[in-house]
Amino acid sequence: MKEHSVQVTRVVSDITCDICGQSVVNEAQKNNMANLDSFAEYARLVAEFGYGSKRDGEKFQFDFCEGCFEDLLSKINKLKAVKKAK
Ligand SMILES: [Zn+2]
C-alpha cells in the first residue's frame, strides 16, 4: 500500500521587473511552467565588488522586463557617448 503525504516545495512563481514592477513572464509561460526558476528569457544585471573596491563585498542583482531593458540600453549608449566626448 502506498502512503501519501503532502510536502511543501518552494518554487519561483513569478519574476518581476525591478524598474516597473511588471512580470517578465507572459501568461502562457506561467501556465506551462510549474517552477520558473529555470526561466531565462529576461534581462538580469549582476554586480559584485571585491577587495580594493569602494564597494568591497557589495552585491547587486536586478531583473528587467524587455521594455525597461531597452530604456536602460538607451541610457547606457547615451552615457557612452558622453564619456567618449570628454
Ligand atoms: Zn520593466
PDB file of the backbone (N, CA, C, O) and the ligand in Angstrom, with CONECT records:
HET     ZN  A 101       1
ATOM      1  N   MET A   1       0.842  -1.187   0.000  1.00  0.00           N
ATOM      2  CA  MET A   1       0.000   0.000   0.000  1.00  0.00           C
ATOM      3  C   MET A   1       0.879   1.239   0.000  1.00  0.00           C
ATOM      4  O   MET A   1       1.830   1.352   0.775  1.00  0.00           O
ATOM      5  N   LYS A   2       0.545   2.150  -0.873  1.00  0.00           N
ATOM      6  CA  LYS A   2       1.279   3.413  -0.916  1.00  0.00           C
ATOM      7  C   LYS A   2       0.679   4.383   0.085  1.00  0.00           C
ATOM      8  O   LYS A   2      -0.538   4.541   0.178  1.00  0.00           O
ATOM      9  N   GLU A   3       1.550   5.016   0.817  1.00  0.00           N
ATOM     10  CA  GLU A   3       1.089   6.066   1.727  1.00  0.00           C
ATOM     11  C   GLU A   3       1.500   7.409   1.164  1.00  0.00           C
ATOM     12  O   GLU A   3       2.633   7.581   0.714  1.00  0.00           O
ATOM     13  N   HIS A   4       0.622   8.319   1.188  1.00  0.00           N
ATOM     14  CA  HIS A   4       0.879   9.637   0.612  1.00  0.00           C
ATOM     15  C   HIS A   4       1.030  10.689   1.692  1.00  0.00           C
ATOM     16  O   HIS A   4       0.396  10.637   2.746  1.00  0.00           O
ATOM     17  N   SER A   5       1.879  11.632   1.395  1.00  0.00           N
ATOM     18  CA  SER A   5       1.996  12.800   2.265  1.00  0.00           C
ATOM     19  C   SER A   5       2.123  14.034   1.398  1.00  0.00           C
ATOM     20  O   SER A   5       2.535  13.950   0.241  1.00  0.00           O
ATOM     21  N   VAL A   6       1.781  15.141   1.938  1.00  0.00           N
ATOM     22  CA  VAL A   6       1.891  16.414   1.219  1.00  0.00           C
ATOM     23  C   VAL A   6       3.168  17.087   1.671  1.00  0.00           C
ATOM     24  O   VAL A   6       3.406  17.271   2.864  1.00  0.00           O
ATOM     25  N   GLN A   7       4.000  17.456   0.683  1.00  0.00           N
ATOM     26  CA  GLN A   7       5.239  18.144   1.022  1.00  0.00           C
ATOM     27  C   GLN A   7       5.196  19.545   0.430  1.00  0.00           C
ATOM     28  O   GLN A   7       4.723  19.753  -0.687  1.00  0.00           O
ATOM     29  N   VAL A   8       5.683  20.470   1.181  1.00  0.00           N
ATOM     30  CA  VAL A   8       5.722  21.861   0.714  1.00  0.00           C
ATOM     31  C   VAL A   8       7.040  22.085  -0.015  1.00  0.00           C
ATOM     32  O   VAL A   8       8.115  21.803   0.515  1.00  0.00           O
ATOM     33  N   THR A   9       6.942  22.592  -1.229  1.00  0.00           N
ATOM     34  CA  THR A   9       8.134  22.879  -2.029  1.00  0.00           C
ATOM     35  C   THR A   9       8.122  24.347  -2.432  1.00  0.00           C
ATOM     36  O   THR A   9       7.104  24.861  -2.895  1.00  0.00           O
ATOM     37  N   ARG A  10       9.243  25.010  -2.256  1.00  0.00           N
ATOM     38  CA  ARG A  10       9.335  26.412  -2.673  1.00  0.00           C
ATOM     39  C   ARG A  10       9.648  26.446  -4.165  1.00  0.00           C
ATOM     40  O   ARG A  10      10.590  25.802  -4.628  1.00  0.00           O
ATOM     41  N   VAL A  11       8.848  27.203  -4.907  1.00  0.00           N
ATOM     42  CA  VAL A  11       9.085  27.362  -6.338  1.00  0.00           C
ATOM     43  C   VAL A  11       9.082  28.853  -6.671  1.00  0.00           C
ATOM     44  O   VAL A  11       8.523  29.667  -5.937  1.00  0.00           O
ATOM     45  N   VAL A  12       9.714  29.191  -7.785  1.00  0.00           N
ATOM     46  CA  VAL A  12       9.652  30.569  -8.285  1.00  0.00           C
ATOM     47  C   VAL A  12       8.357  30.667  -9.080  1.00  0.00           C
ATOM     48  O   VAL A  12       8.228  30.035 -10.128  1.00  0.00           O
ATOM     49  N   SER A  13       7.392  31.456  -8.594  1.00  0.00           N
ATOM     50  CA  SER A  13       6.088  31.534  -9.247  1.00  0.00           C
ATOM     51  C   SER A  13       5.969  32.742 -10.174  1.00  0.00           C
ATOM     52  O   SER A  13       5.070  32.790 -11.013  1.00  0.00           O
ATOM     53  N   ASP A  14       6.862  33.711 -10.031  1.00  0.00           N
ATOM     54  CA  ASP A  14       6.848  34.869 -10.917  1.00  0.00           C
ATOM     55  C   ASP A  14       8.194  35.582 -10.798  1.00  0.00           C
ATOM     56  O   ASP A  14       8.905  35.426  -9.805  1.00  0.00           O
ATOM     57  N   ILE A  15       8.526  36.350 -11.804  1.00  0.00           N
ATOM     58  CA  ILE A  15       9.734  37.167 -11.799  1.00  0.00           C
ATOM     59  C   ILE A  15       9.290  38.553 -12.237  1.00  0.00           C
ATOM     60  O   ILE A  15       8.728  38.706 -13.322  1.00  0.00           O
ATOM     61  N   THR A  16       9.529  39.548 -11.424  1.00  0.00           N
ATOM     62  CA  THR A  16       9.076  40.894 -11.761  1.00  0.00           C
ATOM     63  C   THR A  16      10.255  41.818 -12.058  1.00  0.00           C
ATOM     64  O   THR A  16      11.363  41.635 -11.554  1.00  0.00           O
ATOM     65  N   CYS A  17       9.979  42.797 -12.876  1.00  0.00           N
ATOM     66  CA  CYS A  17      10.979  43.788 -13.276  1.00  0.00           C
ATOM     67  C   CYS A  17      11.279  44.712 -12.091  1.00  0.00           C
ATOM     68  O   CYS A  17      10.364  45.196 -11.425  1.00  0.00           O
ATOM     69  N   ASP A  18      12.548  44.946 -11.839  1.00  0.00           N
ATOM     70  CA  ASP A  18      12.940  45.798 -10.716  1.00  0.00           C
ATOM     71  C   ASP A  18      12.743  47.288 -10.997  1.00  0.00           C
ATOM     72  O   ASP A  18      12.935  48.111 -10.102  1.00  0.00           O
ATOM     73  N   ILE A  19      12.367  47.643 -12.215  1.00  0.00           N
ATOM     74  CA  ILE A  19      12.086  49.052 -12.518  1.00  0.00           C
ATOM     75  C   ILE A  19      10.576  49.311 -12.514  1.00  0.00           C
ATOM     76  O   ILE A  19      10.097  50.147 -11.748  1.00  0.00           O
ATOM     77  N   CYS A  20       9.826  48.607 -13.359  1.00  0.00           N
ATOM     78  CA  CYS A  20       8.387  48.906 -13.494  1.00  0.00           C
ATOM     79  C   CYS A  20       7.495  48.006 -12.643  1.00  0.00           C
ATOM     80  O   CYS A  20       6.320  48.312 -12.441  1.00  0.00           O
ATOM     81  N   GLY A  21       8.043  46.906 -12.144  1.00  0.00           N
ATOM     82  CA  GLY A  21       7.257  46.028 -11.282  1.00  0.00           C
ATOM     83  C   GLY A  21       6.391  45.029 -12.027  1.00  0.00           C
ATOM     84  O   GLY A  21       5.727  44.204 -11.399  1.00  0.00           O
ATOM     85  N   GLN A  22       6.383  45.084 -13.361  1.00  0.00           N
ATOM     86  CA  GLN A  22       5.577  44.146 -14.150  1.00  0.00           C
ATOM     87  C   GLN A  22       6.279  42.790 -14.219  1.00  0.00           C
ATOM     88  O   GLN A  22       7.496  42.696 -14.065  1.00  0.00           O
ATOM     89  N   SER A  23       5.494  41.755 -14.452  1.00  0.00           N
ATOM     90  CA  SER A  23       6.060  40.422 -14.608  1.00  0.00           C
ATOM     91  C   SER A  23       6.858  40.348 -15.908  1.00  0.00           C
ATOM     92  O   SER A  23       6.462  40.931 -16.917  1.00  0.00           O
ATOM     93  N   VAL A  24       7.977  39.633 -15.882  1.00  0.00           N
ATOM     94  CA  VAL A  24       8.769  39.440 -17.101  1.00  0.00           C
ATOM     95  C   VAL A  24       8.341  38.156 -17.814  1.00  0.00           C
ATOM     96  O   VAL A  24       8.879  37.827 -18.871  1.00  0.00           O
ATOM     97  N   VAL A  25       7.389  37.437 -17.250  1.00  0.00           N
ATOM     98  CA  VAL A  25       6.941  36.149 -17.777  1.00  0.00           C
ATOM     99  C   VAL A  25       5.532  36.307 -18.346  1.00  0.00           C
ATOM    100  O   VAL A  25       4.642  36.808 -17.659  1.00  0.00           O
ATOM    101  N   ASN A  26       5.322  35.887 -19.586  1.00  0.00           N
ATOM    102  CA  ASN A  26       3.962  36.012 -20.134  1.00  0.00           C
ATOM    103  C   ASN A  26       3.055  34.914 -19.559  1.00  0.00           C
ATOM    104  O   ASN A  26       3.535  33.915 -19.023  1.00  0.00           O
ATOM    105  N   GLU A  27       1.757  35.114 -19.677  1.00  0.00           N
ATOM    106  CA  GLU A  27       0.781  34.221 -19.036  1.00  0.00           C
ATOM    107  C   GLU A  27       0.905  32.777 -19.523  1.00  0.00           C
ATOM    108  O   GLU A  27       0.771  31.847 -18.727  1.00  0.00           O
ATOM    109  N   ALA A  28       1.159  32.579 -20.812  1.00  0.00           N
ATOM    110  CA  ALA A  28       1.268  31.219 -21.355  1.00  0.00           C
ATOM    111  C   ALA A  28       2.431  30.484 -20.698  1.00  0.00           C
ATOM    112  O   ALA A  28       2.320  29.309 -20.347  1.00  0.00           O
ATOM    113  N   GLN A  29       3.543  31.190 -20.538  1.00  0.00           N
ATOM    114  CA  GLN A  29       4.702  30.553 -19.910  1.00  0.00           C
ATOM    115  C   GLN A  29       4.431  30.265 -18.433  1.00  0.00           C
ATOM    116  O   GLN A  29       4.843  29.234 -17.901  1.00  0.00           O
ATOM    117  N   LYS A  30       3.731  31.196 -17.782  1.00  0.00           N
ATOM    118  CA  LYS A  30       3.380  30.961 -16.367  1.00  0.00           C
ATOM    119  C   LYS A  30       2.523  29.714 -16.219  1.00  0.00           C
ATOM    120  O   LYS A  30       2.687  28.942 -15.274  1.00  0.00           O
ATOM    121  N   ASN A  31       1.593  29.522 -17.176  1.00  0.00           N
ATOM    122  CA  ASN A  31       0.697  28.371 -17.102  1.00  0.00           C
ATOM    123  C   ASN A  31       1.401  27.057 -17.435  1.00  0.00           C
ATOM    124  O   ASN A  31       0.984  25.991 -16.982  1.00  0.00           O
ATOM    125  N   ASN A  32       2.476  27.140 -18.233  1.00  0.00           N
ATOM    126  CA  ASN A  32       3.173  25.915 -18.658  1.00  0.00           C
ATOM    127  C   ASN A  32       4.327  25.510 -17.744  1.00  0.00           C
ATOM    128  O   ASN A  32       4.772  24.363 -17.776  1.00  0.00           O
ATOM    129  N   MET A  33       4.803  26.431 -16.944  1.00  0.00           N
ATOM    130  CA  MET A  33       5.961  26.111 -16.100  1.00  0.00           C
ATOM    131  C   MET A  33       5.552  26.151 -14.627  1.00  0.00           C
ATOM    132  O   MET A  33       5.158  27.201 -14.119  1.00  0.00           O
ATOM    133  N   ALA A  34       5.645  25.013 -13.947  1.00  0.00           N
ATOM    134  CA  ALA A  34       5.272  24.961 -12.537  1.00  0.00           C
ATOM    135  C   ALA A  34       6.283  25.709 -11.676  1.00  0.00           C
ATOM    136  O   ALA A  34       5.950  26.244 -10.619  1.00  0.00           O
ATOM    137  N   ASN A  35       7.522  25.735 -12.153  1.00  0.00           N
ATOM    138  CA  ASN A  35       8.583  26.431 -11.417  1.00  0.00           C
ATOM    139  C   ASN A  35       9.356  27.286 -12.411  1.00  0.00           C
ATOM    140  O   ASN A  35       9.927  26.766 -13.370  1.00  0.00           O
ATOM    141  N   LEU A  36       9.376  28.577 -12.188  1.00  0.00           N
ATOM    142  CA  LEU A  36      10.043  29.486 -13.126  1.00  0.00           C
ATOM    143  C   LEU A  36      11.523  29.688 -12.805  1.00  0.00           C
ATOM    144  O   LEU A  36      12.158  30.593 -13.347  1.00  0.00           O
ATOM    145  N   ASP A  37      12.070  28.858 -11.934  1.00  0.00           N
ATOM    146  CA  ASP A  37      13.470  29.018 -11.541  1.00  0.00           C
ATOM    147  C   ASP A  37      14.416  28.932 -12.742  1.00  0.00           C
ATOM    148  O   ASP A  37      15.446  29.605 -12.772  1.00  0.00           O
ATOM    149  N   SER A  38      14.066  28.104 -13.729  1.00  0.00           N
ATOM    150  CA  SER A  38      14.934  27.947 -14.904  1.00  0.00           C
ATOM    151  C   SER A  38      14.572  28.916 -16.026  1.00  0.00           C
ATOM    152  O   SER A  38      15.222  28.918 -17.071  1.00  0.00           O
ATOM    153  N   PHE A  39      13.547  29.736 -15.822  1.00  0.00           N
ATOM    154  CA  PHE A  39      13.151  30.707 -16.846  1.00  0.00           C
ATOM    155  C   PHE A  39      14.273  31.721 -17.033  1.00  0.00           C
ATOM    156  O   PHE A  39      14.762  32.297 -16.061  1.00  0.00           O
ATOM    157  N   ALA A  40      14.679  31.938 -18.280  1.00  0.00           N
ATOM    158  CA  ALA A  40      15.851  32.789 -18.512  1.00  0.00           C
ATOM    159  C   ALA A  40      15.633  33.835 -19.601  1.00  0.00           C
ATOM    160  O   ALA A  40      16.597  34.434 -20.078  1.00  0.00           O
ATOM    161  N   GLU A  41      14.375  34.064 -20.004  1.00  0.00           N
ATOM    162  CA  GLU A  41      14.123  34.988 -21.114  1.00  0.00           C
ATOM    163  C   GLU A  41      13.834  36.397 -20.605  1.00  0.00           C
ATOM    164  O   GLU A  41      12.758  36.948 -20.838  1.00  0.00           O
ATOM    165  N   TYR A  42      14.795  36.958 -19.918  1.00  0.00           N
ATOM    166  CA  TYR A  42      14.664  38.334 -19.426  1.00  0.00           C
ATOM    167  C   TYR A  42      16.074  38.844 -19.138  1.00  0.00           C
ATOM    168  O   TYR A  42      17.043  38.085 -19.175  1.00  0.00           O
ATOM    169  N   ALA A  43      16.171  40.121 -18.857  1.00  0.00           N
ATOM    170  CA  ALA A  43      17.489  40.713 -18.619  1.00  0.00           C
ATOM    171  C   ALA A  43      17.815  40.701 -17.128  1.00  0.00           C
ATOM    172  O   ALA A  43      16.969  41.000 -16.285  1.00  0.00           O
ATOM    173  N   ARG A  44      19.044  40.352 -16.832  1.00  0.00           N
ATOM    174  CA  ARG A  44      19.488  40.323 -15.438  1.00  0.00           C
ATOM    175  C   ARG A  44      20.833  41.025 -15.346  1.00  0.00           C
ATOM    176  O   ARG A  44      21.738  40.762 -16.139  1.00  0.00           O
ATOM    177  N   LEU A  45      20.954  41.907 -14.388  1.00  0.00           N
ATOM    178  CA  LEU A  45      22.218  42.591 -14.144  1.00  0.00           C
ATOM    179  C   LEU A  45      22.722  42.161 -12.773  1.00  0.00           C
ATOM    180  O   LEU A  45      22.040  42.338 -11.764  1.00  0.00           O
ATOM    181  N   VAL A  46      23.919  41.597 -12.749  1.00  0.00           N
ATOM    182  CA  VAL A  46      24.538  41.166 -11.500  1.00  0.00           C
ATOM    183  C   VAL A  46      25.857  41.897 -11.356  1.00  0.00           C
ATOM    184  O   VAL A  46      26.654  41.922 -12.293  1.00  0.00           O
ATOM    185  N   ALA A  47      26.097  42.485 -10.215  1.00  0.00           N
ATOM    186  CA  ALA A  47      27.367  43.168  -9.964  1.00  0.00           C
ATOM    187  C   ALA A  47      27.873  42.769  -8.582  1.00  0.00           C
ATOM    188  O   ALA A  47      27.142  42.835  -7.593  1.00  0.00           O
ATOM    189  N   GLU A  48      29.125  42.359  -8.534  1.00  0.00           N
ATOM    190  CA  GLU A  48      29.749  42.014  -7.257  1.00  0.00           C
ATOM    191  C   GLU A  48      31.084  42.723  -7.194  1.00  0.00           C
ATOM    192  O   GLU A  48      31.859  42.704  -8.151  1.00  0.00           O
ATOM    193  N   PHE A  49      31.347  43.352  -6.056  1.00  0.00           N
ATOM    194  CA  PHE A  49      32.584  44.095  -5.908  1.00  0.00           C
ATOM    195  C   PHE A  49      33.478  43.428  -4.875  1.00  0.00           C
ATOM    196  O   PHE A  49      33.026  42.983  -3.820  1.00  0.00           O
ATOM    197  N   GLY A  50      34.746  43.373  -5.208  1.00  0.00           N
ATOM    198  CA  GLY A  50      35.690  42.673  -4.344  1.00  0.00           C
ATOM    199  C   GLY A  50      36.678  43.594  -3.669  1.00  0.00           C
ATOM    200  O   GLY A  50      36.538  44.817  -3.662  1.00  0.00           O
ATOM    201  N   TYR A  51      37.674  42.960  -3.107  1.00  0.00           N
ATOM    202  CA  TYR A  51      38.711  43.639  -2.342  1.00  0.00           C
ATOM    203  C   TYR A  51      39.361  44.758  -3.166  1.00  0.00           C
ATOM    204  O   TYR A  51      39.672  44.574  -4.343  1.00  0.00           O
ATOM    205  N   GLY A  52      39.557  45.894  -2.542  1.00  0.00           N
ATOM    206  CA  GLY A  52      40.172  47.027  -3.228  1.00  0.00           C
ATOM    207  C   GLY A  52      39.157  47.956  -3.850  1.00  0.00           C
ATOM    208  O   GLY A  52      39.501  49.060  -4.272  1.00  0.00           O
ATOM    209  N   SER A  53      37.926  47.528  -3.913  1.00  0.00           N
ATOM    210  CA  SER A  53      36.870  48.366  -4.479  1.00  0.00           C
ATOM    211  C   SER A  53      36.240  49.206  -3.364  1.00  0.00           C
ATOM    212  O   SER A  53      36.253  48.814  -2.197  1.00  0.00           O
ATOM    213  N   LYS A  54      35.692  50.360  -3.738  1.00  0.00           N
ATOM    214  CA  LYS A  54      34.964  51.189  -2.763  1.00  0.00           C
ATOM    215  C   LYS A  54      33.723  50.458  -2.253  1.00  0.00           C
ATOM    216  O   LYS A  54      33.224  50.749  -1.166  1.00  0.00           O
ATOM    217  N   ARG A  55      33.244  49.530  -3.031  1.00  0.00           N
ATOM    218  CA  ARG A  55      32.036  48.771  -2.657  1.00  0.00           C
ATOM    219  C   ARG A  55      32.387  47.341  -2.247  1.00  0.00           C
ATOM    220  O   ARG A  55      31.584  46.425  -2.427  1.00  0.00           O
ATOM    221  N   ASP A  56      33.554  47.158  -1.713  1.00  0.00           N
ATOM    222  CA  ASP A  56      34.040  45.825  -1.332  1.00  0.00           C
ATOM    223  C   ASP A  56      32.959  45.014  -0.605  1.00  0.00           C
ATOM    224  O   ASP A  56      32.422  45.448   0.414  1.00  0.00           O
ATOM    225  N   GLY A  57      32.659  43.852  -1.139  1.00  0.00           N
ATOM    226  CA  GLY A  57      31.703  42.948  -0.501  1.00  0.00           C
ATOM    227  C   GLY A  57      30.257  43.172  -0.896  1.00  0.00           C
ATOM    228  O   GLY A  57      29.390  42.376  -0.535  1.00  0.00           O
ATOM    229  N   GLU A  58      29.977  44.250  -1.638  1.00  0.00           N
ATOM    230  CA  GLU A  58      28.591  44.518  -2.013  1.00  0.00           C
ATOM    231  C   GLU A  58      28.202  43.720  -3.246  1.00  0.00           C
ATOM    232  O   GLU A  58      28.994  43.536  -4.171  1.00  0.00           O
ATOM    233  N   LYS A  59      26.971  43.257  -3.232  1.00  0.00           N
ATOM    234  CA  LYS A  59      26.431  42.503  -4.365  1.00  0.00           C
ATOM    235  C   LYS A  59      25.107  43.129  -4.786  1.00  0.00           C
ATOM    236  O   LYS A  59      24.297  43.521  -3.945  1.00  0.00           O
ATOM    237  N   PHE A  60      24.900  43.217  -6.078  1.00  0.00           N
ATOM    238  CA  PHE A  60      23.652  43.762  -6.614  1.00  0.00           C
ATOM    239  C   PHE A  60      23.092  42.787  -7.643  1.00  0.00           C
ATOM    240  O   PHE A  60      23.836  42.164  -8.399  1.00  0.00           O
ATOM    241  N   GLN A  61      21.781  42.668  -7.657  1.00  0.00           N
ATOM    242  CA  GLN A  61      21.132  41.843  -8.673  1.00  0.00           C
ATOM    243  C   GLN A  61      19.805  42.482  -9.054  1.00  0.00           C
ATOM    244  O   GLN A  61      18.948  42.717  -8.202  1.00  0.00           O
ATOM    245  N   PHE A  62      19.646  42.757 -10.337  1.00  0.00           N
ATOM    246  CA  PHE A  62      18.420  43.382 -10.832  1.00  0.00           C
ATOM    247  C   PHE A  62      17.877  42.575 -12.002  1.00  0.00           C
ATOM    248  O   PHE A  62      18.633  42.067 -12.830  1.00  0.00           O
ATOM    249  N   ASP A  63      16.562  42.467 -12.055  1.00  0.00           N
ATOM    250  CA  ASP A  63      15.890  41.807 -13.167  1.00  0.00           C
ATOM    251  C   ASP A  63      15.072  42.858 -13.917  1.00  0.00           C
ATOM    252  O   ASP A  63      14.452  43.722 -13.297  1.00  0.00           O
ATOM    253  N   PHE A  64      15.070  42.786 -15.242  1.00  0.00           N
ATOM    254  CA  PHE A  64      14.363  43.780 -16.046  1.00  0.00           C
ATOM    255  C   PHE A  64      13.493  43.125 -17.103  1.00  0.00           C
ATOM    256  O   PHE A  64      13.851  42.098 -17.680  1.00  0.00           O
ATOM    257  N   CYS A  65      12.334  43.743 -17.345  1.00  0.00           N
ATOM    258  CA  CYS A  65      11.499  43.317 -18.472  1.00  0.00           C
ATOM    259  C   CYS A  65      12.151  43.853 -19.743  1.00  0.00           C
ATOM    260  O   CYS A  65      13.086  44.650 -19.676  1.00  0.00           O
ATOM    261  N   GLU A  66      11.664  43.421 -20.883  1.00  0.00           N
ATOM    262  CA  GLU A  66      12.280  43.814 -22.147  1.00  0.00           C
ATOM    263  C   GLU A  66      12.193  45.328 -22.372  1.00  0.00           C
ATOM    264  O   GLU A  66      13.151  45.946 -22.838  1.00  0.00           O
ATOM    265  N   GLY A  67      11.047  45.917 -22.042  1.00  0.00           N
ATOM    266  CA  GLY A  67      10.866  47.360 -22.250  1.00  0.00           C
ATOM    267  C   GLY A  67      11.825  48.183 -21.409  1.00  0.00           C
ATOM    268  O   GLY A  67      12.441  49.123 -21.912  1.00  0.00           O
ATOM    269  N   CYS A  68      11.957  47.846 -20.150  1.00  0.00           N
ATOM    270  CA  CYS A  68      12.864  48.581 -19.258  1.00  0.00           C
ATOM    271  C   CYS A  68      14.314  48.316 -19.639  1.00  0.00           C
ATOM    272  O   CYS A  68      15.170  49.185 -19.476  1.00  0.00           O
ATOM    273  N   PHE A  69      14.591  47.118 -20.146  1.00  0.00           N
ATOM    274  CA  PHE A  69      15.944  46.828 -20.605  1.00  0.00           C
ATOM    275  C   PHE A  69      16.296  47.717 -21.784  1.00  0.00           C
ATOM    276  O   PHE A  69      17.420  48.208 -21.883  1.00  0.00           O
ATOM    277  N   GLU A  70      15.324  47.930 -22.691  1.00  0.00           N
ATOM    278  CA  GLU A  70      15.561  48.827 -23.829  1.00  0.00           C
ATOM    279  C   GLU A  70      15.856  50.240 -23.338  1.00  0.00           C
ATOM    280  O   GLU A  70      16.750  50.903 -23.863  1.00  0.00           O
ATOM    281  N   ASP A  71      15.111  50.706 -22.333  1.00  0.00           N
ATOM    282  CA  ASP A  71      15.353  52.041 -21.759  1.00  0.00           C
ATOM    283  C   ASP A  71      16.751  52.117 -21.158  1.00  0.00           C
ATOM    284  O   ASP A  71      17.467  53.103 -21.331  1.00  0.00           O
ATOM    285  N   LEU A  72      17.121  51.062 -20.455  1.00  0.00           N
ATOM    286  CA  LEU A  72      18.438  51.010 -19.817  1.00  0.00           C
ATOM    287  C   LEU A  72      19.556  51.010 -20.864  1.00  0.00           C
ATOM    288  O   LEU A  72      20.571  51.690 -20.715  1.00  0.00           O
ATOM    289  N   LEU A  73      19.344  50.238 -21.910  1.00  0.00           N
ATOM    290  CA  LEU A  73      20.313  50.167 -23.005  1.00  0.00           C
ATOM    291  C   LEU A  73      20.501  51.541 -23.640  1.00  0.00           C
ATOM    292  O   LEU A  73      21.623  51.950 -23.939  1.00  0.00           O
ATOM    293  N   SER A  74      19.398  52.241 -23.838  1.00  0.00           N
ATOM    294  CA  SER A  74      19.438  53.575 -24.413  1.00  0.00           C
ATOM    295  C   SER A  74      20.238  54.518 -23.509  1.00  0.00           C
ATOM    296  O   SER A  74      21.038  55.327 -23.981  1.00  0.00           O
ATOM    297  N   LYS A  75      20.004  54.393 -22.208  1.00  0.00           N
ATOM    298  CA  LYS A  75      20.731  55.220 -21.227  1.00  0.00           C
ATOM    299  C   LYS A  75      22.234  54.902 -21.269  1.00  0.00           C
ATOM    300  O   LYS A  75      23.064  55.810 -21.227  1.00  0.00           O
ATOM    301  N   ILE A  76      22.574  53.623 -21.351  1.00  0.00           N
ATOM    302  CA  ILE A  76      23.988  53.218 -21.414  1.00  0.00           C
ATOM    303  C   ILE A  76      24.646  53.806 -22.660  1.00  0.00           C
ATOM    304  O   ILE A  76      25.770  54.307 -22.602  1.00  0.00           O
ATOM    305  N   ASN A  77      23.938  53.740 -23.781  1.00  0.00           N
ATOM    306  CA  ASN A  77      24.504  54.282 -25.020  1.00  0.00           C
ATOM    307  C   ASN A  77      24.695  55.793 -24.932  1.00  0.00           C
ATOM    308  O   ASN A  77      25.663  56.329 -25.472  1.00  0.00           O
ATOM    309  N   LYS A  78      23.763  56.490 -24.246  1.00  0.00           N
ATOM    310  CA  LYS A  78      23.913  57.943 -24.052  1.00  0.00           C
ATOM    311  C   LYS A  78      25.120  58.228 -23.165  1.00  0.00           C
ATOM    312  O   LYS A  78      25.886  59.151 -23.440  1.00  0.00           O
ATOM    313  N   LEU A  79      25.296  57.443 -22.101  1.00  0.00           N
ATOM    314  CA  LEU A  79      26.449  57.617 -21.206  1.00  0.00           C
ATOM    315  C   LEU A  79      27.748  57.368 -21.958  1.00  0.00           C
ATOM    316  O   LEU A  79      28.730  58.087 -21.771  1.00  0.00           O
ATOM    317  N   LYS A  80      27.749  56.346 -22.809  1.00  0.00           N
ATOM    318  CA  LYS A  80      28.953  56.045 -23.605  1.00  0.00           C
ATOM    319  C   LYS A  80      29.311  57.240 -24.485  1.00  0.00           C
ATOM    320  O   LYS A  80      30.479  57.615 -24.593  1.00  0.00           O
ATOM    321  N   ALA A  81      28.300  57.832 -25.111  1.00  0.00           N
ATOM    322  CA  ALA A  81      28.529  58.970 -25.989  1.00  0.00           C
ATOM    323  C   ALA A  81      29.094  60.158 -25.189  1.00  0.00           C
ATOM    324  O   ALA A  81      30.002  60.848 -25.653  1.00  0.00           O
ATOM    325  N   VAL A  82      28.554  60.385 -23.997  1.00  0.00           N
ATOM    326  CA  VAL A  82      29.027  61.487 -23.139  1.00  0.00           C
ATOM    327  C   VAL A  82      30.469  61.233 -22.714  1.00  0.00           C
ATOM    328  O   VAL A  82      31.300  62.139 -22.757  1.00  0.00           O
ATOM    329  N   LYS A  83      30.766  60.002 -22.304  1.00  0.00           N
ATOM    330  CA  LYS A  83      32.120  59.670 -21.846  1.00  0.00           C
ATOM    331  C   LYS A  83      33.139  59.784 -22.983  1.00  0.00           C
ATOM    332  O   LYS A  83      34.263  60.246 -22.781  1.00  0.00           O
ATOM    333  N   LYS A  84      32.731  59.359 -24.173  1.00  0.00           N
ATOM    334  CA  LYS A  84      33.640  59.435 -25.321  1.00  0.00           C
ATOM    335  C   LYS A  84      33.930  60.882 -25.699  1.00  0.00           C
ATOM    336  O   LYS A  84      35.025  61.211 -26.155  1.00  0.00           O
ATOM    337  N   ALA A  85      32.927  61.745 -25.502  1.00  0.00           N
ATOM    338  CA  ALA A  85      33.063  63.152 -25.871  1.00  0.00           C
ATOM    339  C   ALA A  85      34.041  63.892 -24.966  1.00  0.00           C
ATOM    340  O   ALA A  85      34.589  64.929 -25.340  1.00  0.00           O
ATOM    341  N   LYS A  86      34.253  63.341 -23.760  1.00  0.00           N
ATOM    342  CA  LYS A  86      35.141  64.023 -22.799  1.00  0.00           C
ATOM    343  C   LYS A  86      36.615  63.835 -23.144  1.00  0.00           C
ATOM    344  O   LYS A  86      37.484  64.344 -22.435  1.00  0.00           O
TER     345      LYS A  86
HETATM  346 ZN    ZN A 101      10.060  46.830 -16.569  1.00  0.00          ZN2+
END
